Amino acid sequence: MTAILVPVAALAASLALFGAFVALIGVSPLDVYQLMYTGAFGSWFSWQNTLTRAAPLILTALCTALPAQLGLVVIGGEGALVLGALAAAATGLALEGAPAPVVVPAMGLAAMAAGALLIGGAGALRHGRGVNETISSLLLSYIAIAVLNHMVEGPLKDPASLNKPSTAPLADDYTIGTLPGMDVHWGLVVGVVCALAAWVLMRRTTFGFAARMVGGNPRAARMAGLPVGRLLIVTTALAGAMAGLAGMVEVAAVHGRANASLVAGYGSTGILVAFLARQNPLAVIPVAILFGGIGASGGLLQRRLGLPDASVLVLQGIIFVTLLASEGLHGRVRLPRLAKQPQEA
Amino acid sequence: MDETSPGWWGVPLAVLAGAIRVSTPFLFVSLGECLTEKSGRINLGLEGTLVMGAMSGYAVAYGTGSPWLGVLVAGLAGTGFGILHAAVCSLERVNDIAVGIALMLLGTGLAFFLGKPYIQPQAPQLPSIDFGWWSTSQQVRSALQVNALFLIGAVLAPLLVWGLRNTRWGMVLRIVGESAEAARAMGYPVNRVRLFATAAGGFLAGVGGSFLSLHYPGSWNERLSSGQGITAVALVIFARWDPVLCFWASLLFGGAGALGPALQAVGVTQGYYLFNAAPYVLTLAIMIATSSARHRLAGAPAELSVTR
C-alpha cells in the first residue's frame, strides 16, 4: 500500500509547493490547478492531447525503468529517442516506393536498433570498462542530438525546409494513423504493449528474475553463476530500443519528418516517470498519462495566465525532488487498519 | 582574406583563445564538483546549477549594473542548490545520483521560468585583462584578452590542492570522503561536512554559470548551456580528484569546445554540429580510456558511489 501512498503524498506536496511558487509571482494557485485539470483531463479534446503525449513517455520511461531492475541509472532516453527518430526517417526515405507493410516495420526496427546501440553501448561500457552508465548515457545523448542536427542540416536536409531544417517528409502511407474513434495515434498502443511486455519479462521470466537478482546484489549474482555482463548489455539494449521506438512513433505519427522539434524533453520527463512509478513497468503507464496531462496543460497555462512554458519543467523538478525526499518514508508509514499485515516496501 | 588575417593559422590561435574562454565554466564547475566529491558525494545537478547561475547572474547584473554583484548572486544561487542537494541526500535511503538528476531538471526549469524577461536586454559584462598589448595582430590581441574570472579560477586550483592537503578543514573533508564510519567514530559530523562541501561546490558552479552569461557567449538564453555541467562532472573523474589537474583538463575541454567555432571562422562549415559535440566525445573517450572494470580508480574517494 505505501508503495502507492508515498508517491501520491509526494505529488500532493509538490502541487502545494508549486502553488506557493506561482502565488509568489502573483498568480492564483487555484486558477493554476483548475487550468491544469482542464488542460489535462477536463475534456475529450484534452484527454486526446494527454494520451498522445503519454505514448512516447511510456517508452522513454521504460528506457530508465528496465536498467533500474539491474540497479543501473540510465538517463539517455532523449538521445535514444532522437537517434531512433533519425533512423526511422532515414529508413522511410531510403525505401520510398516500397509497400507500407514492409517499410513501417522496417522503420520501427531501424529505430529500435539505433536506440539499442546507444543505450546498449552505455551498458557495454559499464560492464567492460566500469564506466559510470549515468554519465555515459547522458553524454551519448548529447552526441546523438548533435548527430541529428548534423544530419538534418547536412546530408539529409530537405532543401525546401528553409527556416526549420528537416529531412524530407515521409510518404503519407508510411505514417501511423489514429486509433478508431479518437484522435490518438497507434503509438499509445505500442507504448502500452511494450510496458506490458517489459513487466512480463522482468516479473515472470527467469531472465527478469536473474536481472533483478543482479540489481539486488551483483556479487551474489556473479557467485551464483549468472551471466551478469550479458544481462546488463541485453537489458540496456532493450531499454534503448524502447526509447528508439518512441522516436519512430514521433516521426511516423506526429512530425512526419525528423528535425530538431524531436528534442522535446520526453527523455528527461521519462526519467521522472520511471522514478515516480518506482521503476515498475506497469505503473509507468498511469504515471506517463499523468505527466502527459501536465505537459498538455502547459499550453493552456501559457495562454490564459501568461506563465512561461517552463512552468511544466519547474513543476516536474519540484515533483522529482519531493519524491526523492519522501523515499525514506517507504515502509515507515503505517496505516492504522493495515498495521498487522506485512508492509510492502 | 586581407593581410592582417592569419588565415589558417587562425585555427590554432582561435582554439587557444577559445580554450581559455570556453574552459572557465568547466574550471569552476569541476573545482566545485571536486570539493563535493572529496566529501564522498556526487552532485550531478551542477548542470542545473550552472544554468541557474547564468540566469541569476545576468538578471542581477542587468538590474544593478554591476557584473561582479551578478557573479556573487550566481554563486549564492548555486549555494542554495548545493544546500538543497545535501539536505535531500542526508535523508534516509536517498541516492545522490537521483537527487542530482532531479536538481538538473529543477535548476534548468527555474532558470528558464524566471529568466524569460532577461532574454532580450543586454547586461553589463565582466572585464577582461589585456595580455596581448605587445602584439600588432588583431587576432593575437583578442585571443589574449583573458577574463578576470579565469585568472581567479587558475589561482583557486592550486589553493584548493594546498588547502585539502594542509588544513584541518581539508583533512576532515578527506576523512569523510574516505570513510564516513571512521569520521563518525572520530566525532566529525559527516552530514554537516558534506553539506558544506556541496554548498561550496554549488557556489563555484553558480559562478561558472555567471561566466557564460556575463562574458562568453555573454548573453542569457535557453540554449546557453548544453551539458557543460555534466561534462565537468566527468572531467573531475578524469582529473583524478586533483584540482590542479582539473585546471589542465578544463583547458583541454575548452580547446575541444572551441574547435567548431574556430573552424567555422575560417570557412569550414561542414560538420559544425559534429565539432560542437567534440567535448562530449572527448569526455566519453577519456572515461573509457581511464576507467577499469576490475579495480577502483586511483585517487577516488572511497565513499563515492559513482566509481564503485
Chai-1 contact restraints between the chains, C-beta under 6 A:
chainA,res_idxA,chainB,res_idxB,connection_type,confidence,min_distance_angstrom,max_distance_angstrom,comment,restraint_id
A,V73,B,I97,contact,1.0,0.0,6.0,A-B,restraint_1
A,I75,B,I101,contact,1.0,0.0,6.0,A-B,restraint_2
A,R129,B,I288,contact,1.0,0.0,6.0,A-B,restraint_3
A,R129,B,S291,contact,1.0,0.0,6.0,A-B,restraint_4
A,R129,B,A293,contact,1.0,0.0,6.0,A-B,restraint_5
A,G130,B,S291,contact,1.0,0.0,6.0,A-B,restraint_6
A,G130,B,S292,contact,1.0,0.0,6.0,A-B,restraint_7
A,G130,B,A293,contact,1.0,0.0,6.0,A-B,restraint_8
A,V131,B,M287,contact,1.0,0.0,6.0,A-B,restraint_9
A,V131,B,I288,contact,1.0,0.0,6.0,A-B,restraint_10
A,V131,B,S291,contact,1.0,0.0,6.0,A-B,restraint_11
A,N132,B,V306,contact,1.0,0.0,6.0,A-B,restraint_12
A,T134,B,I97,contact,1.0,0.0,6.0,A-B,restraint_13
A,I135,B,A234,contact,1.0,0.0,6.0,A-B,restraint_14
A,L138,B,I230,contact,1.0,0.0,6.0,A-B,restraint_15
A,L139,B,Y280,contact,1.0,0.0,6.0,A-B,restraint_16
A,L139,B,T283,contact,1.0,0.0,6.0,A-B,restraint_17
A,L139,B,L284,contact,1.0,0.0,6.0,A-B,restraint_18
A,Y142,B,G227,contact,1.0,0.0,6.0,A-B,restraint_19
A,Y142,B,Y280,contact,1.0,0.0,6.0,A-B,restraint_20
A,I143,B,A277,contact,1.0,0.0,6.0,A-B,restraint_21
A,I143,B,Y280,contact,1.0,0.0,6.0,A-B,restraint_22
A,A146,B,Y273,contact,1.0,0.0,6.0,A-B,restraint_23
A,A146,B,N276,contact,1.0,0.0,6.0,A-B,restraint_24
A,A146,B,A277,contact,1.0,0.0,6.0,A-B,restraint_25
A,N149,B,Y273,contact,1.0,0.0,6.0,A-B,restraint_26
A,H150,B,Y273,contact,1.0,0.0,6.0,A-B,restraint_27
A,H150,B,L274,contact,1.0,0.0,6.0,A-B,restraint_28
A,S268,B,L105,contact,1.0,0.0,6.0,A-B,restraint_29
A,P308,B,F113,contact,1.0,0.0,6.0,A-B,restraint_30
A,P308,B,K116,contact,1.0,0.0,6.0,A-B,restraint_31
A,A310,B,G109,contact,1.0,0.0,6.0,A-B,restraint_32
A,A310,B,F112,contact,1.0,0.0,6.0,A-B,restraint_33
A,A310,B,F113,contact,1.0,0.0,6.0,A-B,restraint_34
A,L313,B,G109,contact,1.0,0.0,6.0,A-B,restraint_35
A,V314,B,G109,contact,1.0,0.0,6.0,A-B,restraint_36
A,V314,B,L110,contact,1.0,0.0,6.0,A-B,restraint_37
A,V314,B,F113,contact,1.0,0.0,6.0,A-B,restraint_38
A,Q316,B,L105,contact,1.0,0.0,6.0,A-B,restraint_39
A,G317,B,L105,contact,1.0,0.0,6.0,A-B,restraint_40
A,G317,B,L106,contact,1.0,0.0,6.0,A-B,restraint_41
A,G317,B,G109,contact,1.0,0.0,6.0,A-B,restraint_42
A,F320,B,A102,contact,1.0,0.0,6.0,A-B,restraint_43
A,F320,B,L105,contact,1.0,0.0,6.0,A-B,restraint_44
A,V321,B,A102,contact,1.0,0.0,6.0,A-B,restraint_45
A,V321,B,L106,contact,1.0,0.0,6.0,A-B,restraint_46
A,L324,B,V88,contact,1.0,0.0,6.0,A-B,restraint_47
A,L324,B,V94,contact,1.0,0.0,6.0,A-B,restraint_48
A,L324,B,A98,contact,1.0,0.0,6.0,A-B,restraint_49
A,L324,B,V99,contact,1.0,0.0,6.0,A-B,restraint_50
A,L324,B,A102,contact,1.0,0.0,6.0,A-B,restraint_51
A,A325,B,V88,contact,1.0,0.0,6.0,A-B,restraint_52
A,A325,B,L91,contact,1.0,0.0,6.0,A-B,restraint_53
A,E327,B,R93,contact,1.0,0.0,6.0,A-B,restraint_54
A,E327,B,V94,contact,1.0,0.0,6.0,A-B,restraint_55
A,G328,B,L91,contact,1.0,0.0,6.0,A-B,restraint_56
A,G328,B,E92,contact,1.0,0.0,6.0,A-B,restraint_57
A,G328,B,R93,contact,1.0,0.0,6.0,A-B,restraint_58
